[in-house]
Amino acid sequence: MMAAHIVPVLMYHHVRPEGGMIAATPEHFEDQLRWLARRGYHALGTAEFIRHLQQGGAPRRSVLITFDDGYLDNWVYAEPLLRRYGMRATVFVVTGWVGEGPVRPQLGDQEPLPETPEHRDCERRIEAGRADEAILRWSEIQAMQDKGVIEFHSHTHTHTRWDQRDAATKNAHMRDELAQSRDCLRRHLGEVSDQLCWPQGYFDDDYVRLAQEAGFRHLYTTRAFGRNRQGTDPASIFRFAVRDTSGASLGRRVQVAANPVLAPVFNRWKRWKRGQHYGD
């Protein structure tokens, strides 16, 4: 089996019927999974992905599928479709938003499916103390983990940009965030990993140091134009956002991202165009 030099990491948030901001419709999400499956792509678990960063050896056609925040629609629509196509995914969950209660219906059940709000409406409901209307419950997280389709890692405890609230105390707040998130995951799921995704993609040297001191080693960014290959810095894992688009469209992006010749040229051009300066 040929080793994958680059493993693209796909970043999603929502899968919901109406699409919308940072959301794919179930039809488009299924088309994307179908495209990957028909071409022999392997959706890695994070242990396989980490092994790839450390020593290579992932299948030649590999991706890592990730979701941010932990929205209800990940249970209602995304998980059944992932299961249908034999794909795995990772959810970075904001632990302070997750509630209690029984599992709700999901795609394929006979019962009516719950409402899955669009992104801005999710934010409003969370702010109003109604996170249960928009976010996963621990029972649903446990059910997905038990099925072996989706695994769960930290996206902090409250998803707050403390650098924008109070720069002087941001480090103290982030230290508490990381501790609370780890405690929640350990209490509810029995374990916590060394993987963390930054809220809204923001991090600095202080945050990286705090995360590493807390026990996080693999840190996921929203930086799109870099290559996840053997030897990549685990404190700066690249991901690109997947749009509400066809499987063929996603496929072109994945193929460019994984191509050892085209990827560095494409990344340099996109970084130059956006005025971004970081390595890959």
C-alpha positions as CSV (number, residue, x, y, z in Angstrom):
1,M,0.0,0.0,0.0
2,M,1.4,3.4,-1.0
3,A,1.9,5.9,1.8
4,A,-0.1,9.2,1.7
5,H,2.3,12.1,1.7
6,I,-0.5,14.5,2.5
7,V,-3.8,13.9,4.3
8,P,-6.4,16.6,3.8
9,V,-8.4,17.5,6.9
10,L,-12.0,18.5,6.1
11,M,-13.8,21.0,8.4
12,Y,-17.6,21.0,8.7
13,H,-20.1,22.5,11.1
14,H,-23.6,21.7,10.1
15,V,-25.5,19.2,7.9
16,R,-29.2,20.4,7.7
17,P,-32.0,20.4,5.1
18,E,-32.0,24.1,4.5
19,G,-28.2,24.5,4.1
20,G,-27.2,28.0,5.1
21,M,-24.1,29.5,6.7
22,I,-21.3,26.9,7.2
23,A,-23.8,24.2,6.5
24,A,-24.1,21.4,3.9
25,T,-27.5,20.0,2.9
26,P,-27.9,16.2,3.6
27,E,-28.0,15.8,-0.2
28,H,-24.7,17.5,-0.8
29,F,-23.1,15.8,2.2
30,E,-24.2,12.4,0.9
31,D,-22.9,13.3,-2.5
32,Q,-19.5,14.2,-1.0
33,L,-19.3,11.0,1.0
34,R,-20.4,9.0,-2.1
35,W,-17.6,10.6,-4.2
36,L,-15.0,9.7,-1.5
37,A,-16.3,6.1,-1.1
38,R,-16.6,5.4,-4.8
39,R,-12.9,6.4,-5.3
40,G,-11.6,4.4,-2.5
41,Y,-10.9,7.1,0.0
42,H,-10.4,6.1,3.6
43,A,-11.8,8.3,6.4
44,L,-9.1,8.1,9.1
45,G,-9.7,8.0,12.8
46,T,-7.5,10.4,14.7
47,A,-5.2,7.6,16.0
48,E,-4.4,6.8,12.3
49,F,-4.0,10.4,11.5
50,I,-1.6,11.0,14.3
51,R,0.4,8.0,13.3
52,H,0.5,9.5,9.8
53,L,2.0,12.7,11.2
54,Q,4.5,10.8,13.3
55,Q,5.7,8.1,10.9
56,G,3.6,8.1,7.7
57,G,2.0,5.0,6.3
58,A,-1.7,6.1,5.9
59,P,-3.5,4.7,2.9
60,R,-2.7,6.7,-0.3
61,R,-6.3,8.1,-0.5
62,S,-7.0,9.3,3.0
63,V,-8.9,12.2,4.6
64,L,-9.8,13.2,8.1
65,I,-13.4,14.4,8.5
66,T,-14.0,16.9,11.3
67,F,-17.0,18.8,12.7
68,D,-16.7,21.8,15.0
69,D,-18.9,22.7,18.0
70,G,-21.2,19.7,18.3
71,Y,-24.5,20.7,16.8
72,L,-27.6,18.6,17.0
73,D,-27.7,18.1,13.3
74,N,-24.4,16.1,13.5
75,W,-26.5,13.4,15.2
76,V,-29.7,13.9,13.2
77,Y,-28.2,13.9,9.7
78,A,-24.5,13.6,9.6
79,E,-24.0,10.4,11.6
80,P,-26.5,8.2,9.7
81,L,-25.0,9.3,6.4
82,L,-21.4,8.6,7.6
83,R,-22.6,5.2,8.7
84,R,-24.3,4.5,5.4
85,Y,-21.0,5.1,3.5
86,G,-18.7,3.4,6.0
87,M,-17.0,6.7,6.9
88,R,-15.7,7.9,10.3
89,A,-15.5,11.5,11.6
90,T,-14.4,13.5,14.5
91,V,-16.4,16.1,16.4
92,F,-14.7,18.8,18.4
93,V,-17.3,19.5,21.1
94,V,-17.9,22.6,23.2
95,T,-18.4,20.7,26.5
96,G,-20.2,23.5,28.4
97,W,-23.0,23.6,25.8
98,V,-23.8,19.8,26.0
99,G,-26.9,18.9,28.0
100,E,-28.6,15.9,29.4
101,G,-31.7,13.9,28.2
102,P,-32.6,11.0,25.9
103,V,-31.4,10.6,22.4
104,R,-33.6,12.3,19.8
105,P,-34.7,10.9,16.4
106,Q,-32.3,10.8,13.6
107,L,-32.4,10.3,9.8
108,G,-34.0,6.9,9.1
109,D,-36.2,6.8,12.2
110,Q,-39.9,6.6,11.9
111,E,-40.5,9.5,14.3
112,P,-40.5,13.1,13.2
113,L,-37.0,14.6,13.1
114,P,-36.2,17.5,15.5
115,E,-35.6,21.0,14.3
116,T,-32.0,21.8,13.4
117,P,-31.5,25.6,13.5
118,E,-29.3,27.5,11.2
119,H,-25.9,28.7,12.5
120,R,-26.8,32.2,13.6
121,D,-30.0,30.9,15.3
122,C,-27.9,28.3,17.1
123,E,-25.7,31.1,18.4
124,R,-28.8,33.1,19.6
125,R,-30.3,30.1,21.4
126,I,-27.0,29.2,23.1
127,E,-26.6,32.8,24.3
128,A,-30.2,32.7,25.6
129,G,-29.5,29.5,27.6
130,R,-31.4,27.2,25.2
131,A,-28.4,25.3,24.0
132,D,-30.3,22.0,24.1
133,E,-32.3,23.1,21.1
134,A,-29.2,23.4,19.0
135,I,-26.5,21.2,20.6
136,L,-25.9,17.5,21.1
137,R,-26.7,15.7,24.4
138,W,-24.3,13.5,26.2
139,S,-26.6,10.5,25.4
140,E,-26.2,11.2,21.7
141,I,-22.5,11.7,22.0
142,Q,-22.2,8.4,23.8
143,A,-24.4,6.6,21.2
144,M,-22.3,7.9,18.3
145,Q,-19.1,6.9,20.1
146,D,-20.5,3.4,20.9
147,K,-21.3,2.9,17.2
148,G,-17.7,3.7,16.3
149,V,-18.6,6.2,13.7
150,I,-17.7,9.5,15.4
151,E,-15.1,10.2,18.1
152,F,-15.2,13.3,20.3
153,H,-12.4,15.7,21.4
154,S,-12.2,19.1,23.0
155,H,-13.2,22.5,21.5
156,T,-12.8,24.1,24.9
157,H,-15.6,24.5,27.5
158,T,-17.4,27.7,26.4
159,H,-16.0,28.6,22.9
160,T,-15.1,32.1,24.1
161,R,-12.6,34.4,22.4
162,W,-11.0,35.6,25.6
163,D,-8.5,37.7,23.7
164,Q,-11.4,39.9,22.6
165,R,-13.1,40.0,26.0
166,D,-10.1,40.8,28.3
167,A,-6.6,40.5,26.8
168,A,-5.0,41.0,30.2
169,T,-6.6,37.9,31.7
170,K,-7.1,35.7,28.6
171,N,-4.5,33.2,29.6
172,A,-6.1,32.6,33.0
173,H,-9.5,32.1,31.3
174,M,-8.1,29.7,28.7
175,R,-6.3,27.7,31.4
176,D,-9.7,27.3,33.2
177,E,-11.4,26.5,29.9
178,L,-9.1,23.7,29.1
179,A,-9.3,22.2,32.6
180,Q,-13.1,22.3,32.6
181,S,-13.3,20.7,29.1
182,R,-11.0,17.9,30.0
183,D,-12.9,17.2,33.2
184,C,-16.2,17.1,31.4
185,L,-15.0,14.7,28.7
186,R,-13.4,12.5,31.3
187,R,-16.6,12.4,33.5
188,H,-19.0,11.8,30.6
189,L,-17.0,9.6,28.2
190,G,-14.4,8.0,30.6
191,E,-11.4,9.5,28.9
192,V,-10.0,12.6,27.3
193,S,-7.5,12.8,24.4
194,D,-4.5,15.0,23.6
195,Q,-6.4,16.7,20.8
196,L,-7.9,20.2,20.8
197,C,-9.5,22.5,18.2
198,W,-9.2,26.3,18.7
199,P,-12.5,28.3,19.0
200,Q,-13.0,30.4,15.9
201,G,-9.4,29.4,14.9
202,Y,-7.7,31.8,17.2
203,F,-4.5,30.9,19.0
204,D,-1.2,32.4,20.0
205,D,2.0,31.3,21.5
206,D,0.6,31.6,25.1
207,Y,-2.4,29.5,24.2
208,V,-0.3,26.8,22.6
209,R,1.9,26.6,25.7
210,L,-1.2,26.4,28.0
211,A,-2.7,23.7,25.9
212,Q,0.5,21.6,26.0
213,E,0.8,22.1,29.7
214,A,-2.8,20.9,30.1
215,G,-2.0,17.7,28.2
216,F,-3.0,18.6,24.6
217,R,-0.5,17.9,21.9
218,H,-2.4,17.8,18.6
219,L,-3.9,21.2,18.0
220,Y,-6.3,21.8,15.1
221,T,-6.5,25.2,13.3
222,T,-8.7,26.8,10.7
223,R,-5.6,27.5,8.5
224,A,-6.5,26.0,5.2
225,F,-3.4,26.3,3.1
226,G,-0.9,23.9,4.4
227,R,0.0,20.2,4.1
228,N,-0.6,17.5,6.8
229,R,2.3,15.1,6.1
230,Q,4.8,13.2,8.1
231,G,6.7,15.6,10.3
232,T,4.1,18.3,10.3
233,D,4.1,20.3,13.6
234,P,1.3,18.7,15.7
235,A,0.6,22.1,17.2
236,S,-0.5,23.4,13.8
237,I,-2.8,21.0,12.0
238,F,-4.3,22.4,8.8
239,R,-7.9,22.1,7.9
240,F,-10.0,23.5,5.0
241,A,-13.7,24.3,5.2
242,V,-16.1,22.2,3.1
243,R,-18.8,24.2,1.4
244,D,-22.4,23.3,0.5
245,T,-21.3,21.8,-2.8
246,S,-21.3,18.7,-4.9
247,G,-19.1,15.6,-4.4
248,A,-17.2,16.4,-7.6
249,S,-16.4,19.9,-6.3
250,L,-15.1,18.6,-3.0
251,G,-13.2,16.0,-4.9
252,R,-11.3,18.5,-6.9
253,R,-10.3,20.3,-3.7
254,V,-9.2,17.1,-2.0
255,Q,-7.2,16.0,-5.0
256,V,-5.3,19.4,-5.1
257,A,-4.7,19.3,-1.4
258,A,-3.2,15.8,-1.5
259,N,-1.1,16.3,-4.6
260,P,2.6,16.6,-3.6
261,V,3.3,18.9,-6.6
262,L,0.2,21.0,-6.9
263,A,-0.5,21.4,-3.2
264,P,2.5,23.6,-2.3
265,V,2.0,25.8,-5.3
266,F,-1.7,26.2,-4.6
267,N,-1.1,26.9,-0.9
268,R,1.5,29.5,-1.6
269,W,-0.7,31.3,-4.2
270,K,-3.7,31.3,-1.8
271,R,-1.6,32.6,1.1
272,W,-0.1,35.3,-1.0
273,K,-3.6,36.3,-2.3
274,R,-4.9,36.5,1.3
275,G,-1.8,38.1,2.8
276,Q,-1.2,35.1,5.1
277,H,2.2,34.1,6.2
278,Y,2.7,30.7,7.8
279,G,4.5,27.5,6.9
280,D,3.2,24.1,5.9
